[in-house]
Amino acid sequence: MAAAASMATSLKFALLPSQSQGLRGSTRSFPLTKPQRRFSRKAGSNLITAKFELKPPPYPMNALEPHMSQATFEYHWGKHHRAYVDNLNKQIAGTELQGLSLEDIIIASYNKGDILPSFNNAAQAWNHEFFWESMKPGGGGKPSGELLDLIERDFGSFERFIEEFKSAAATQFGSGWAWLAYKANRPNVEKAVNPFPSEDKKLEVVKSPNAVNPLVWDYFPLLTIDVWEHAYYLDFQNRRPDYISVFVEKLVSWEAVSARLEKAKAKVAERETEEERRKKEEEEEKQTGDEAVEMYVDSDADDSEAE
């Protein structure tokens, strides 16, 4: 606990050059996790700056032992995650990105696959916080309720889902992530590849290289595993499949995944309501415009007859 408290100092988010291969296009995301921010005013200035802070883990750093060691957690969270946050704050200072939410920075800097310099650190800062919250002490097992129903509907069985998730994590070449995501639309992509262009409102297992996450495809992330080597090397060396199995069987917080699914569905419902409202307004405006044109034409015809 003392180690966690000492490391929970404020940080900022930065970005590294990233690659676009293997990803899909982006539209808009919603915050499934809310990074902490700190506001400060520079002396002698009216300028207020906002900085992202490194959020403390949701449990003590030794809480996941023996499945994830305290040494791994301190190194991963205290060094890598901290660096992403620090670098991001440095990168966005004084730019048009400063003041945006972390999710909006990710979408803007992904730039529909034509990635901008600030993307990597922003996405990695978000990914890691999401990863910590995907686990819990005494995790693993099997989900229940609607989440389990959707998994069985979209994958055939929970066991089949586990196979696909493990395979995605194990076969992600080099550094990256594997995800369970809720896909609710057909993204309009440009320089990115959308692997499921015709299927909506379903669960998908996807993998992504480097810092990329499903937000850039306008998917709703529900679960992730970090397969960058620094996530597991102290505990498992190069045995990535063993790390993946332990994650699934002993660490996953299905309660967190279920809560994210509910938020995703609520957000989708809000979007659909808003889209219907906009569509109705556009139709009403078009109808009003057509009526105005018709009245104008009729008036011209009346004037001609009067002459």
C-alpha positions as a printed Julia matrix, in Angstrom:
307×3 Matrix{Float64}:
   0.0     0.0     0.0
   2.83    2.4     0.89
   4.46    1.72   -2.47
   1.23    2.43   -4.31
   0.67    5.66   -2.41
   4.18    6.91   -3.04
   3.84    6.29   -6.76
   0.39    7.84   -7.15
   1.73   11.3    -7.97
   0.37   13.44  -10.78
   1.43   12.78  -14.32
   0.69   13.95  -17.81
  -0.1    12.1   -21.05
   2.18   12.18  -24.13
   2.4    10.44  -27.46
   4.9     8.62  -29.64
   4.86    7.96  -33.39
   2.55    5.04  -34.1
   1.62    2.79  -36.97
  -1.74    2.5   -38.64
  -1.56   -1.04  -39.95
  -4.14   -3.44  -38.66
  -6.61   -0.78  -37.49
  -9.91    0.54  -38.54
 -11.31    3.99  -39.1
 -12.56    6.38  -36.48
 -15.56    8.5   -35.87
 -16.44    9.23  -32.28
 -15.84    7.55  -28.97
 -17.24    7.83  -25.5
 -15.34    7.73  -22.22
 -15.48    4.25  -20.74
 -12.9     5.39  -18.23
 -12.33    8.92  -17.0
  -8.68    9.91  -16.56
  -8.08   12.37  -13.76
  -7.15   15.93  -14.69
  -5.55   18.74  -12.74
  -6.1    22.42  -13.52
  -3.54   25.08  -12.7
  -3.0    28.78  -13.4
   0.45   30.04  -14.33
   1.76   32.85  -12.15
   1.12   36.26  -13.67
  -1.09   34.77  -16.34
  -4.8    34.27  -16.95
  -4.07   31.06  -18.86
  -5.47   27.97  -17.14
  -3.85   24.7   -18.18
  -5.25   21.2   -17.72
  -2.96   18.24  -17.19
  -3.76   14.57  -17.08
  -2.77   12.74  -13.93
  -1.67    9.18  -13.39
  -4.58    7.53  -11.66
  -3.74    5.14   -8.79
  -4.54    1.48   -9.46
  -7.98    0.28   -8.26
  -6.32   -2.14   -5.81
  -3.0    -2.45   -3.92
  -0.04   -3.36   -6.05
   0.33   -6.74   -4.42
  -3.38   -7.56   -4.69
  -3.04   -9.62   -7.88
  -0.33  -11.91   -6.54
   0.59  -14.64   -7.21
  -0.82  -14.21  -10.7
   0.74  -10.79  -11.32
   3.61   -9.89   -9.03
   4.0    -6.61   -7.19
   7.33   -6.17   -8.98
   5.61   -6.39  -12.37
   2.85   -4.01  -11.3
   5.25   -1.43   -9.87
   7.39   -1.56  -13.0
   4.48   -1.57  -15.46
   2.3     1.05  -13.77
   5.02    3.08  -12.08
   7.4     3.29  -15.05
   5.6     2.63  -18.34
   2.14    4.0   -17.61
   3.66    6.99  -15.82
   5.89    7.76  -18.81
   2.93    7.75  -21.22
   1.08   10.24  -19.03
   4.1    12.51  -18.53
   4.99   12.51  -22.21
   1.44   13.25  -23.27
   1.21   16.33  -21.11
   4.47   17.59  -22.56
   3.34   16.87  -26.09
  -0.02   18.6   -25.99
   1.05   21.64  -23.96
   0.22   24.78  -25.91
  -1.43   22.9   -28.78
  -5.01   22.68  -29.96
  -5.24   19.3   -28.2
  -4.77   20.78  -24.76
  -8.09   20.92  -22.94
  -9.64   18.05  -24.9
 -10.69   14.82  -23.22
  -8.26   11.94  -23.55
 -10.72   10.12  -25.8
 -11.01   13.12  -28.12
  -7.22   13.42  -28.29
  -7.02    9.76  -29.29
  -9.6    10.18  -32.05
  -8.12   13.43  -33.35
  -4.53   12.19  -33.37
  -5.42    8.82  -34.9
  -6.66   10.93  -37.79
  -8.47    8.09  -39.55
  -5.29    6.06  -39.88
  -2.97    8.9   -40.86
  -1.55    8.94  -37.34
  -0.26   12.15  -35.76
   2.66   12.3   -33.31
   0.51   12.65  -30.2
  -1.43    9.43  -30.71
   0.73    6.75  -29.11
   1.14    8.24  -25.65
  -2.51    9.3   -25.46
  -3.77    5.87  -26.47
  -1.31    4.06  -24.22
  -2.31    6.2   -21.24
  -5.96    5.28  -21.87
  -5.23    1.62  -22.62
  -3.33    1.04  -19.4
  -5.96    2.54  -17.14
  -8.55    0.43  -18.92
  -6.33   -2.64  -18.49
  -5.94   -2.18  -14.71
  -9.7    -1.85  -14.38
 -10.21   -5.03  -16.43
  -8.71   -7.05  -13.58
  -9.49   -7.65   -9.93
  -8.18   -9.8    -7.07
  -9.91  -13.17   -7.25
 -11.0   -12.61  -10.83
 -11.53  -15.04  -13.66
 -14.33  -17.57  -13.81
 -17.31  -17.02  -16.04
 -19.62  -14.03  -16.61
 -23.35  -14.14  -16.12
 -26.5   -12.35  -17.23
 -26.75  -10.45  -20.48
 -22.99  -10.46  -21.05
 -22.88  -14.24  -21.05
 -25.98  -14.36  -23.27
 -24.33  -12.09  -25.87
 -21.06  -14.03  -25.73
 -22.91  -17.27  -26.37
 -24.97  -15.67  -29.14
 -22.02  -14.09  -30.97
 -19.34  -16.76  -30.42
 -21.4   -19.91  -30.06
 -20.22  -20.6   -26.51
 -18.17  -19.04  -23.74
 -15.45  -21.6   -24.38
 -15.28  -20.6   -28.04
 -14.96  -16.94  -27.05
 -12.08  -17.79  -24.72
 -10.35  -19.62  -27.56
 -10.71  -16.62  -29.88
  -9.59  -14.14  -27.25
  -6.52  -16.21  -26.34
  -5.67  -16.68  -30.01
  -5.92  -12.95  -30.73
  -3.64  -12.15  -27.8
  -1.13  -14.88  -28.65
  -0.92  -14.09  -32.36
  -0.62  -10.3   -32.11
   2.84   -9.98  -33.59
   5.16   -7.89  -31.47
   3.63   -5.33  -29.13
  -0.09   -4.71  -28.92
  -3.4    -5.57  -27.33
  -6.31   -8.0   -27.64
  -9.85   -6.8   -27.0
 -13.44   -7.8   -26.52
 -15.47   -4.95  -27.98
 -19.08   -4.05  -28.68
 -19.56   -3.05  -32.29
 -22.62   -0.94  -32.81
 -22.22    0.62  -36.24
 -20.54    0.58  -39.62
 -17.61    3.01  -39.33
 -16.8     5.26  -42.26
 -13.12    4.43  -42.6
 -10.47    5.86  -44.84
  -6.89    4.71  -44.29
  -7.85    2.01  -41.81
  -9.38   -1.39  -42.36
 -12.77   -2.27  -40.9
 -12.85   -6.07  -40.52
 -16.59   -6.35  -39.87
 -18.24   -3.86  -42.23
 -21.71   -5.39  -42.32
 -22.44   -6.54  -38.78
 -23.86   -4.27  -36.09
 -24.64   -4.52  -32.4
 -22.54   -7.55  -31.63
 -19.47   -8.53  -29.68
 -16.17   -8.92  -31.5
 -12.68  -10.09  -30.54
 -10.07   -7.87  -32.18
  -6.36   -7.31  -31.79
  -4.39   -4.16  -32.39
  -0.71   -3.28  -32.79
   1.22   -0.93  -30.54
  -1.07    1.7   -28.97
  -4.13    1.3   -31.17
  -7.45    0.61  -29.46
 -11.05    0.05  -30.62
 -12.04    3.66  -29.92
 -10.49    4.62  -33.24
 -12.92    2.29  -35.04
 -15.81    3.69  -33.03
 -16.15    0.37  -31.21
 -16.85    0.2   -27.47
 -14.02   -1.61  -25.64
 -15.2    -4.02  -22.95
 -12.08   -6.01  -22.03
  -8.4    -5.89  -22.91
  -5.13   -7.68  -22.25
  -1.78   -5.98  -22.71
   0.6    -8.17  -24.72
   3.52   -5.79  -24.78
   6.42   -7.82  -23.4
   6.9    -5.51  -20.42
   3.43   -6.54  -19.2
   4.52  -10.08  -18.38
   8.25  -10.66  -18.82
   9.22  -10.43  -15.13
   6.67  -13.12  -14.27
   6.55  -15.27  -17.4
   9.65  -14.39  -19.46
   8.75  -15.23  -23.08
   5.81  -17.51  -22.2
   3.07  -15.23  -23.47
   0.44  -18.03  -23.76
   0.89  -18.85  -20.05
   0.38  -15.19  -19.14
  -2.76  -15.04  -21.29
  -4.22  -18.15  -19.65
  -3.59  -16.8   -16.15
  -5.18  -13.48  -17.11
  -8.35  -15.15  -18.37
  -8.62  -17.75  -15.62
  -7.52  -15.75  -12.58
  -7.64  -12.0   -13.2
 -10.5   -10.85  -15.45
 -13.16   -8.76  -13.74
 -16.37   -9.82  -15.46
 -18.27   -7.32  -13.33
 -16.28   -4.51  -14.94
 -16.92   -5.95  -18.4
 -20.67   -6.2   -17.72
 -20.78   -2.6   -16.48
 -18.99   -1.42  -19.63
 -21.46   -3.3   -21.79
 -24.37   -1.52  -20.11
 -22.71    1.85  -20.66
 -22.03    1.0   -24.29
 -25.63    0.02  -24.95
 -26.89    3.17  -23.24
 -24.57    5.29  -25.36
 -25.73    3.57  -28.53
 -29.36    4.22  -27.57
 -28.54    7.9   -27.02
 -26.89    8.1   -30.41
 -29.84    6.48  -32.14
 -32.28    8.85  -30.45
 -30.18   11.82  -31.48
 -29.87   10.56  -35.05
 -33.63   10.11  -35.28
 -34.17   13.63  -33.95
 -31.77   15.11  -36.48
 -33.29   13.11  -39.31
 -36.76   14.33  -38.36
 -35.58   17.94  -38.22
 -33.94   17.64  -41.64
 -37.12   16.17  -43.13
 -39.22   18.94  -41.61
 -36.83   21.61  -42.9
 -36.89   20.05  -46.37
 -40.69   19.9   -46.32
 -40.9    23.53  -45.23
 -38.51   24.53  -48.01
 -40.51   22.6   -50.63
 -43.73   24.29  -49.48
 -42.1    27.71  -49.69
 -40.93   27.04  -53.27
 -44.39   25.81  -54.25
 -46.04   28.92  -52.79
 -43.59   31.11  -54.69
 -44.31   29.34  -57.99
 -48.06   29.6   -57.44
 -47.69   33.31  -56.75
 -45.83   33.85  -60.03
 -48.6    32.0   -61.87
 -51.29   34.23  -60.28
 -49.42   37.4   -61.28
 -49.14   36.15  -64.87
 -52.88   35.5   -65.11
 -53.64   38.96  -63.73
 -51.66   40.59  -66.53
